[in-house]
Amino acid sequence: MIVQGQIKGLKKGKLYLQKMVDTVLVSVDSVALLGKDTFKLTDDVNSPVLYYLTFDGNTTDKRILFFGEKGIITINDNVDQFGFNPEIKGSKNQTVLDKYNLVSKKFQNQRLEFVKKDFEAKRANDKDLIEKLEKDYKSMVRRRVLYTTNFALTNADFEAAPYIALTEMYDASLKMLDTVNVSLTPRIKESEYGKRFQEYLDNIKANEKK
């Protein structure tokens, strides 16, 4: 994998390409930028996984999170809003993830709105409104789970599918999780996230038998 691009306004500093190995964040390549704002970084990708592009190895401040895979990936951004809305091209899995995130953000905004309304209703001691909000919130959660499940099923030939299932289907039933797992193509089942998803399901089933 070659990761290349431009960080407008970054004339001096160091960019790191990082990924999780087991539970440790590891730097796989780095480049010092001195007077220029273009960069090129590389890594051998056996299975598409998430990578971090960071300043000086710091992922707690500013970072770009993207799906790395074989080929050339181009990332363009600017130093002032680094990581806020980068342009990422060349990663099919990133395109899938971007599509999911567009709708996921809408659900996230709805959730925040529910939290705000619930707080106000409880402060006013409006029991009828509290009850209605609770019902509406559960309905929104069900819609979110159904959307996420259907999205993973539709994109079962991408490594992004088991990744989304692992990170976004935490409130889904075991039946739904199994449905997604069964739909994954053999190649995806053998990928990094495909194997992790299988382990996740195996652990849930083992705990249910206890």
HELIX and SHEET records of a PDB file:
HELIX    1   1 LYS A   92  ARG A  123  1                                  32    
HELIX    2   2 LYS A  127  THR A  154  1                                  28    
HELIX    3   3 ALA A  160  GLU A  168  1                                   9    
HELIX    4   4 LEU A  174  SER A  183  1                                  10    
HELIX    5   5 PRO A  186  LYS A  189  1                                   4    
HELIX    6   6 GLU A  192  LYS A  209  1                                  18    
SHEET    1   A 4 THR A  38  THR A  42  0                                        
SHEET    2   A 4 ILE A   2  LYS A   8 -1                                        
SHEET    3   A 4 ILE A  72  ASN A  78  1                                        
SHEET    4   A 4 GLU A  87  LYS A  89 -1                                        
SHEET    1   B 4 VAL A  24  LEU A  34  0                                        
SHEET    2   B 4 LYS A  12  VAL A  21 -1                                        
SHEET    3   B 4 VAL A  49  PHE A  55 -1                                        
SHEET    4   B 4 ASN A  58  GLY A  68 -1                                        
END                                                                             
